[in-house]
Amino acid sequence: MQGGRTTAMVHNKKRSTVLGLSGVAQGMPSFPFKNLVLITLDCVRPDFLGCYGCQDVQTPALDRMASRGVVFEQAITQAPNTWVSHAGLLTGLYPPLHGLRTPYDRIDPGVPTLASLLEAQGYRCAGFPGNDLVGSRSGFGKGFDLYFEDYALGGQGADEQGGMTANNRNRWKDVLEAAGGWLDRQEGPVFLWFHYLDTHHLPGLDLPEYYRYSRDPLWQYYEGKISYADSCCIREVLDLLIRNGLYEDTLLVVLSDH
């Protein structure tokens, strides 16, 4: 399957670094950061971000990151859907090798994940999946000390699909609260993965009126949702790191899944 173009940038306050994530897990002595934070913005196109030249969508937090970090001009996703793409991101493998193809498959239990490798190196790991499609039942929770699956926002069709639906999702404000509480209890190196889902087309979208705009009405305020993600996701995660004294020693990676 040929993947599509997606978004990728790496940022740290002290230096710009291009890093293979597997190098972190192998404990490379040259890795200059104590902590790793990965944010995956669901379904975000690069040509709708200011740092990729878009002038119609306001993304000041991402643009500041891009100006002080590394922006990848070519990033290829291995699948046009959330679960298979994330399985590739978190294992470093193509779909035939990690084993997850449909929403009812699991990542091969014998396959190491980024979290399980970092856990073996002494990292405490917390994962915040956006919805059930990247939940622990599909093997995504491997290696995480905390895998937050509150799914306060339920979806239609769960009963007919064995309880699984893309609409069973975490509320973002609950994610931020849980992440803050977890970080307060940590002392050593940490890895956090945030999967922000609200840039996807969703039923019952909770979006402030100010951000309800889009050039195409069929895209469910796509431009506004990206600007809102920049504010409530990227900026809030940065603030969370600063409040906990982690910002100086953290490598922050922002990607889109597809």
BELTA-V529106 format. One record per residue. N is the residue number from 0. RES is the residue in one small letter. PHI is phi in whole degrees, -180 to 180 (* if undefined). Layout:
n->{N:N}
res->{RES:RES}
phi->{PHI:PHI}
//
This chain:
n->{0:1:2:3:4:5:6:7:8:9:10:11:12:13:14:15:16:17:18:19:20:21:22:23:24:25:26:27:28:29:30:31:32:33:34:35:36:37:38:39:40:41:42:43:44:45:46:47:48:49:50:51:52:53:54:55:56:57:58:59:60:61:62:63:64:65:66:67:68:69:70:71:72:73:74:75:76:77:78:79:80:81:82:83:84:85:86:87:88:89:90:91:92:93:94:95:96:97:98:99:100:101:102:103:104:105:106:107:108:109:110:111:112:113:114:115:116:117:118:119:120:121:122:123:124:125:126:127:128:129:130:131:132:133:134:135:136:137:138:139:140:141:142:143:144:145:146:147:148:149:150:151:152:153:154:155:156:157:158:159:160:161:162:163:164:165:166:167:168:169:170:171:172:173:174:175:176:177:178:179:180:181:182:183:184:185:186:187:188:189:190:191:192:193:194:195:196:197:198:199:200:201:202:203:204:205:206:207:208:209:210:211:212:213:214:215:216:217:218:219:220:221:222:223:224:225:226:227:228:229:230:231:232:233:234:235:236:237:238:239:240:241:242:243:244:245:246:247:248:249:250:251:252:253:254:255:256:257}
res->{m:q:g:g:r:t:t:a:m:v:h:n:k:k:r:s:t:v:l:g:l:s:g:v:a:q:g:m:p:s:f:p:f:k:n:l:v:l:i:t:l:d:c:v:r:p:d:f:l:g:c:y:g:c:q:d:v:q:t:p:a:l:d:r:m:a:s:r:g:v:v:f:e:q:a:i:t:q:a:p:n:t:w:v:s:h:a:g:l:l:t:g:l:y:p:p:l:h:g:l:r:t:p:y:d:r:i:d:p:g:v:p:t:l:a:s:l:l:e:a:q:g:y:r:c:a:g:f:p:g:n:d:l:v:g:s:r:s:g:f:g:k:g:f:d:l:y:f:e:d:y:a:l:g:g:q:g:a:d:e:q:g:g:m:t:a:n:n:r:n:r:w:k:d:v:l:e:a:a:g:g:w:l:d:r:q:e:g:p:v:f:l:w:f:h:y:l:d:t:h:h:l:p:g:l:d:l:p:e:y:y:r:y:s:r:d:p:l:w:q:y:y:e:g:k:i:s:y:a:d:s:c:c:i:r:e:v:l:d:l:l:i:r:n:g:l:y:e:d:t:l:l:v:v:l:s:d:h}
phi->{*:-86:-82:-110:-74:-137:-116:-153:-150:-126:-144:-150:-63:-83:-161:-97:-141:-103:-138:-77:-63:-65:-65:-63:-65:-82:70:-61:-66:-82:-67:-90:-121:-77:-125:-132:-126:-116:-116:-111:-92:-73:65:-104:-85:-65:-78:-112:-121:-59:-70:-106:103:-74:-107:-98:-119:-89:-135:-64:-67:-65:-65:-65:-58:-63:-70:-116:-132:-117:-113:-90:-84:-136:-140:-113:-82:-91:-162:-90:-140:-67:-72:-69:-62:-66:-61:-67:-62:-92:-118:76:-123:-74:-53:-63:-95:-86:92:-100:-124:-111:-62:-103:-84:-129:-61:-50:-58:-83:-89:-70:-111:-56:-65:-68:-70:-68:-58:-66:-94:97:-80:-94:-123:-132:-120:-130:-68:-73:-153:-69:-68:-118:-88:-66:-63:-99:93:-77:-82:-60:91:-90:-71:-123:-125:-82:-129:-75:48:-66:-98:-81:-129:-72:91:-64:-64:-74:-115:65:89:-102:-157:-64:-86:-78:-138:-79:-80:-62:-64:-69:-61:-62:-65:-66:-64:-63:-64:-66:-63:-60:-98:-98:-124:-94:-66:-131:-126:-122:-118:-112:-106:-93:-95:-73:-83:-82:-73:-135:-77:60:-65:-99:-132:-56:-56:-58:-98:-87:-146:-167:-71:-125:-62:-77:-94:51:56:-57:-62:-65:-65:-68:-63:-66:-62:-60:-80:-88:-104:-62:-64:-69:-67:-59:-62:-61:-65:-65:-62:-95:69:-105:-60:-64:-114:-121:-91:-110:-116:-117:-133:-105:-80:-164}
//
